[in-house]
Amino acid sequence: MSDNNNIIISKNLSKKYGNNLVIDNLNLTIKKGEIFGLLGPNGAGKSTIILMMLGLTEPTSGSISVAGFNSTREPLKVKRITGYLPEKIGFYNDLSAKSNLAYTAELNNIPYREIDKKVDEALEIVSLSKNKGHLVKTFSKGMKQRLGIADVLIKDPQLVIFDEPTEGLDVKIANQILKSIMDLNEQKKITFLLSSHQLNLMQKVCPRVGILSKGKLITEGTVESLGRNIFGGGKYRIELELEKVTDKLIGKIKKIDKVVDVIRAKNQLQIVCDKDVRQDISRMVTGEGVLMTRIDIKQDALEEIYLKYFKEE
């Protein structure tokens, strides 16, 4: 049965290879039209989830569906509406960019009279129009990645899955790829699932993230909520070093709007908060006549979770 708000639903999804439990009771919902990040180190089970999603391997137990289609029982229906860009992209190197995309269009049963237009539109979106006649073997890795995006757009997918979309790319090219993803999400309302071990990628483009560790979904939610779910704290950590700390000062800091908690260690304070309140703190400390020797801030909900779980892998 289709769900009007969600495009991916997994229920108690598990996968074993022999005695090795690779995915452990995964319950995950991804909304239509969002960019969702699946963050986990290599070996966490991200690729296995994608394979089950596409119907390329069967769950040991539980279920997963895409746009109301059961991935195990209706894999062809899932594939018709899903574009998948693996980490290692395969193209025919001795064919041009346009010829590669035309071949993809034929495989997807796009009417012959529409192919040229579809190919040209896809190349325009990824800024490769001027290179459409060039052989793919002359393309850089970044150009191949952009061609890969064009390739998955040929069939007008509802869902696009990218596995490590910026791996091995320099910062400028990686940012171009991420901008393309955000533009397509906004303009065409395509849902994106980005699978990666790169924390920075998730922080840049994914409003909602799921953290996968050893086959288990540790937590999922908005970046702002993750720190609260795992650590019982806010989005920011402000570290403060003072000449002296008094109970009165701590009490006043706790009353500042959006401050969640204040943790003391001798003359140092760690202030957990939901927004950057450094100016409020500085004014208060100055007003109390206390010398402040250091103030730092970390927006580190994801970073703390990353370090907490990924170092165990």
C-alpha atoms as one frame of an Amber mdcrd trajectory, in Angstrom:
protein
   0.000   0.000   0.000   1.387   3.395  -1.000   2.116   6.140   1.507   1.497
   9.628   0.147   4.154  11.284   2.316   6.952   8.707   2.311   8.923   7.199
  -0.545  11.064   4.659   1.346   9.806   2.549   4.245  11.762  -0.280   5.841
  10.219  -2.379   8.614  12.315  -4.663  10.842  14.717  -5.119   7.919  17.544
  -7.579   8.567  20.141  -9.247   6.359  22.477 -12.118   7.160  25.285 -13.534
   5.091  25.830 -16.925   6.696  26.105 -16.215  10.420  27.132 -12.604   9.824
  24.322 -10.153  10.646  24.964  -7.243   8.277  21.724  -5.271   8.787  20.046
  -5.505  12.179  16.303  -4.749  12.410  16.329  -1.513  10.402  13.256   0.703
  10.684  13.640   3.749   8.467  11.278   6.152   6.734  12.379   8.660   4.088
   9.975  11.389   3.035   9.152  12.308  -0.543  11.111  15.299  -1.784  13.839
  15.306   0.883  17.611  14.859   0.749  18.383  12.145   3.284  21.890  11.165
   4.326  22.862   7.638   5.359  26.112   8.154   7.258  28.356   5.295   8.278
  31.910   3.990   7.934  32.878   1.461   5.291  31.449  -1.903   6.285  28.539
  -0.430   8.274  25.979  -1.947   5.885  25.050   1.058   3.736  25.540  -0.715
   0.393  23.574  -3.752   1.579  20.590  -1.519   2.397  20.776  -0.008  -1.101
  20.929  -3.469  -2.724  17.808  -4.547  -0.798  16.111  -1.271  -1.701  16.732
  -1.939  -5.409  15.667  -5.582  -5.139  19.171  -6.807  -5.986  19.400  -8.918
  -2.823  16.637 -10.247  -0.588  16.192  -9.457   3.104  16.598 -12.297   5.564
  13.601 -10.862   7.391  11.481  -7.716   7.378  10.552  -5.636   4.354  11.489
  -2.533   2.380   9.387  -0.610  -0.137   9.932   2.271  -2.567   6.938   4.443
  -3.529   4.621   1.699  -2.303   6.327  -1.069  -4.315   7.803  -3.973  -2.379
  11.471  -4.108  -3.382  11.650  -7.895  -3.106   8.428  -8.758  -4.955   8.316
  -5.803  -7.399  11.952  -4.935  -8.191  11.266  -3.895 -11.806   8.684  -1.324
 -10.690  11.190   0.039  -8.170  13.931   0.275 -10.801  11.648   2.178 -13.212
  11.278   5.080 -10.777  14.740   4.952  -9.170  18.074   6.226 -10.430  21.168
   4.676  -8.853  24.672   6.106  -9.103  27.190   3.669  -7.592  30.575   4.715
  -6.243  32.317   3.298  -9.329  30.500   4.532 -12.421  30.592   2.436 -15.568
  30.465   4.024 -19.015  31.585   2.973 -22.473  34.855   4.898 -22.700  35.052
   4.715 -26.494  31.616   6.275 -26.936  30.751   9.935 -26.584  28.849  11.310
 -23.610  25.759  11.721 -25.780  25.981   8.160 -27.132  26.285   6.740 -23.607
  23.160   8.585 -22.488  21.270   7.635 -25.651  22.029   3.987 -24.909  20.647
   4.418 -21.373  17.522   6.018 -22.848  17.028   3.031 -25.178  17.428   0.591
 -22.273  14.698   2.497 -20.443  12.334   2.218 -23.416  12.200   5.954 -24.062
  10.642   6.569 -27.495  13.295   7.114 -30.153  11.902  10.510 -31.196  12.350
  11.791 -27.611  15.878  10.541 -26.964  17.841  13.488 -28.403  15.797  15.984
 -26.437  16.074  13.982 -23.193  19.835  13.577 -23.576  20.401  17.252 -24.352
  18.279  18.317 -21.359  20.189  16.013 -18.997  23.578  17.238 -20.265  22.452
  20.853 -19.899  21.472  20.281 -16.250  24.976  19.019 -15.376  26.768  21.617
 -17.563  28.216  19.105 -20.026  26.482  20.284 -23.205  29.717  21.482 -24.790
  31.334  18.093 -24.101  28.520  15.919 -25.437  30.483  14.819 -28.494  33.674
  14.004 -26.574  34.684  10.423 -25.804  34.130   9.528 -22.149  37.726   8.276
 -21.834  38.829  11.928 -22.112  36.664  12.948 -19.097  38.027  13.725 -15.642
  36.557  11.921 -12.621  34.431  14.959 -11.809  33.061  15.082 -15.354  32.229
  11.368 -15.190  30.425  11.964 -11.920  28.361  14.732 -13.526  27.688  12.473
 -16.506  26.526   9.868 -13.997  23.981  12.340 -12.635  22.776  13.016 -16.190
  22.537   9.262 -16.749  20.184   8.716 -13.811  18.056  11.729 -14.830  17.244
  10.256 -18.256  14.237   8.304 -16.951  12.837  11.147 -14.786  13.277   9.264
 -11.495  11.255   9.952  -8.363  14.188   8.752  -6.247  17.940   9.025  -6.843
  20.425   7.029  -4.760  24.044   8.157  -4.700  26.765   6.004  -3.152  29.724
   8.216  -2.110  28.888  10.951  -4.674  31.962  13.108  -3.972  34.555  10.439
  -3.158  37.974  11.274  -4.629  36.921  14.659  -6.022  38.613  17.956  -5.244
  36.637  20.442  -3.162  35.546  22.649  -6.068  34.169  19.752  -8.138  32.594
  18.141  -5.064  30.767  21.381  -4.292  29.498  21.538  -7.887  28.086  18.018
  -7.505  26.394  18.935  -4.229  24.934  22.095  -5.779  23.514  20.000  -8.645
  21.852  17.706  -6.100  20.306  20.621  -4.180  19.134  22.328  -7.403  17.503
  19.136  -8.721  15.834  18.548  -5.380  14.406  22.056  -5.393  13.483  22.323
  -9.073  12.310  18.790  -9.870  11.331  17.677  -6.345  13.477  14.552  -6.711
  14.099  12.635  -3.478  17.788  11.931  -2.860  19.360   9.277  -0.679  23.068
   9.984  -0.204  25.130   7.154   1.257  28.553   8.194   2.533  31.161   7.997
   5.279  31.971  11.694   4.747  30.657  13.811   7.597  31.175  17.139   5.778
  28.999  16.063   2.851  26.096  15.264   5.178  26.398  18.554   7.023  26.331
  20.526   3.758  23.295  19.082   2.011  21.267  16.723   4.200  18.617  18.266
   6.460  17.978  14.777   7.878  20.547  12.064   8.574  20.602   8.454   9.728
  23.694   7.145  11.515  24.545   3.512  10.738  27.043   1.552  12.826  27.665
  -2.201  12.545  24.373  -2.737  10.760  22.262  -0.883  13.305  20.587   2.488
  12.864  21.941   4.329  15.916  19.779   7.406  15.431  18.080   9.413  12.714
  16.582  12.866  12.504  17.433  16.452  11.698  21.016  17.548  12.273  19.732
  19.847  15.026  18.005  17.010  16.887  20.750  14.386  16.706  22.881  15.787
  19.515  19.838  16.005  21.763  18.836  12.407  20.984  22.269  10.961  21.671
  23.773  13.273  24.264  20.702  14.957  25.759  22.100  18.300  24.636  21.727
  21.050  22.071  23.229  21.749  18.703  26.149  23.879  19.940  28.870  23.517
  22.551  30.402  26.764  23.850  33.591  26.350  25.881  34.374  29.158  28.288
  37.480  29.737  30.406  37.226  32.343  33.202  39.442  33.869  35.870  36.925
  32.597  38.420  33.580  30.816  38.320  30.756  31.429  40.778  27.424  29.677
  41.317  25.718  33.019  40.734  27.329  33.340  37.276  26.384  29.768  36.344
  22.802  30.454  37.408  22.620  33.546  35.191  24.074  31.715  32.178  21.510
  28.931  32.614  18.730  31.528  32.296  19.949  32.716  28.872  17.445  31.793
  26.148  18.305  28.538  24.275  20.862  27.390  26.900  20.196  23.709  27.659
  22.869  22.961  30.261  26.051  24.306  31.878  28.805  21.894  32.861  31.605
  23.081  35.180  35.186  21.851  35.402  37.207  24.119  37.719  37.457  27.501
  35.923  36.067  26.130  32.664  32.440  25.923  31.581  30.874  23.952  28.760
  27.565  25.506  27.743  25.197  23.298  25.756  22.758  25.384  23.720  20.462
  25.444  20.705  21.904  28.615  19.161  25.117  30.644  19.246  24.786  32.698
  22.464  28.406  33.821  22.766  27.479  37.524  22.685  24.928  37.074  25.475
  27.474  35.168  27.555  30.221  37.732  26.968  27.952  40.606  28.036  26.888
  38.750  31.152  30.437  37.794  32.162  31.655  41.371  31.600  28.719  42.710
  33.619  29.712  40.484  36.521  33.240  41.886  36.395  34.806  38.504  35.633
  37.824  38.182  33.296  37.194  35.809  30.378  40.369  34.236  28.977  38.858
  32.020  26.244  35.571  31.357  24.453  35.184  28.760  21.669  32.211  27.224
  19.906  31.617  23.887  18.206  28.587  22.995  16.109  29.237  19.395  16.711
  26.188  17.224  17.155  27.103  15.135  14.101  30.822  15.275  14.803  30.420
  13.946  18.339  28.204  11.111  17.144  30.611  10.350  14.311  33.559  10.098
  16.692  31.608   8.198  19.335  30.480   5.425  17.022  32.880   5.376  14.097
  36.026   4.993  16.170  34.592   1.649  17.304  34.480   0.286  13.763
